[in-house]
């Protein structure tokens, strides 16, 4: 009877999860059909992809493991609408994933991003955000550089903004941020849900046609929502940003400023406080040529984590592409991470310093008007203080995508 009840409960949870995904997908598709119909120009771009996947160490673990292989089926549709004042764009996409071998699993990823922008003579209101359901080894690993347990993550992002032109060169800018992350079976795997909200306000000044200066104050609040401990962290700060366009194709950006972290962790009747000042910064250089592009960046930032603490991530990255012809393009993406804890762990102590490096070359071939083939290889290297030696993984992926004719209508 207990086994039967447990099976029923799991079935009910799966049904609820599947129903939620279906509702979100249908809502996005309705939005794709209705919002553009109000615009002077609108378009729908559907697609269907299938991927073959192989990874010899999916979890980047030093423990004994077997290779993981599988396949993905990914339908999607991009939509866009535009009037003289309003621009709307978004996407509704799914990944139906089956894994076999070392990490057998079956799951569904959902991507529902939305971007809106409305302009008047002096004001611009914007919005970016949406819903993402992916696994922790996709978006979160690339963002933070930390490998979490392999499970599904639900992430909501809401980022409205407002810009007011005071003069032809001076503008006031403000934005608000809200994020809500939850993990499937998170507590069983040692992961906790969290929320982040905050905002920024400041001024942007156009020094010249090629130079911009931005000064802003920021505030962020992070807290866990379902953990056996309660962590709350507040970190106000300031940011100075400089942008310079050397030529039409060469652009450089640099920014930096302090974050004053004040966190409190309550666990088992005790309370632990932590205060620190961390400087965040970044610099990037982008070069655009006729057939190629190149970007290199160095950043330090603070990110929330499913471990129930804030992470300090130092990252250096490089992205480049080259078009051999109109139909054949090569890409290369490489990044190195150095990660440590910006706040202490709930039971005391700090996160062990972690290092991650990945290198991903990719080749894309448009072999016909409606078909594209892609092949990519990814090498990942991970090292943690407790490892006897670094661990590595090799991943291969082949993807075939069909693009039906684009639907575009102008009113």
Secondary structure, DSSP 8 states (H G I E B T S, - for coil): -HHHHHHHHHHHHHHHHHHHHHHHHHHHHHHHHHTGGGSSEEEEEEEEEEEEEEES-TT--SS----EEEEEEEEEEEEEEE-SSEEEEEEEEEEEEEEEETT-EEEEEEEEEEEEEEE-SSEEEEEEEEEEEEETTTHHHHHH-----S-EEEEEEEEEEEEEESSSSEEEEEEEEEEEEEETTHHHHT---EEEEEEEEEEEEE-SSSEEEEEEEEEEEEEESS-SSEEEEEEEEEEEEEEEESSSSEEEEEEEEEEEEEEEEEETTEEEEEEEEEEEEEEEEEEE-SSEEEEEEEEEEEEE-TTSSEEEEEEEEEEEEEESSSSEEEEEEEEEEEEEESS--TTSS----EEEEEEEEEEEEEEETTEEEEEEEEEEEEEETT-SS-EEEEEEEEEEEE----EEEE-
